[in-house]
Amino acid sequence: MQFLKTLFWVALAVVLVLFARANWVAAEVKLWGGLVADIKLPVLVFAAFLIGFLPTLILYRARLWSLRRRFETQERNLAALQGVAAAPTNVDERAEAEPIDHKTIARGTVSPTS
């Protein structure tokens, strides 16, 4: 699988280099105030790609970071709650707990998770 991924990126790089070589001409970009910039076409295309891609990438990463933080907080809270519920506080409570068999679970008097 790693070979296919590497092959894909190499093929994409070759295509981009061939595009850049075939279109290495100056393009006039009219700016404000009558200014005109001469930019090579592949550089212009790459800059336009970055202008469109980077804000989207930043928003995606920020949202992923936010969701990951929320998820980790929920996991910690769940682990703390399970730790409190799973550990009896004293020896008497452990002795009083009855073993749960499959018939009791089937009747529905005890949930399978308890």
ABEGO torsion letter per residue (X at the ends): XAAAAAAAAAAAAAAAAAAAAAABBBBBBBBBGGBBBBBBAAAAAAAAAAAAAAAAAAAAAAAAAAAAAAAAAAAAAAAAAAAAAABBABAAAAAABBBBBAAAAAAGABBAAX
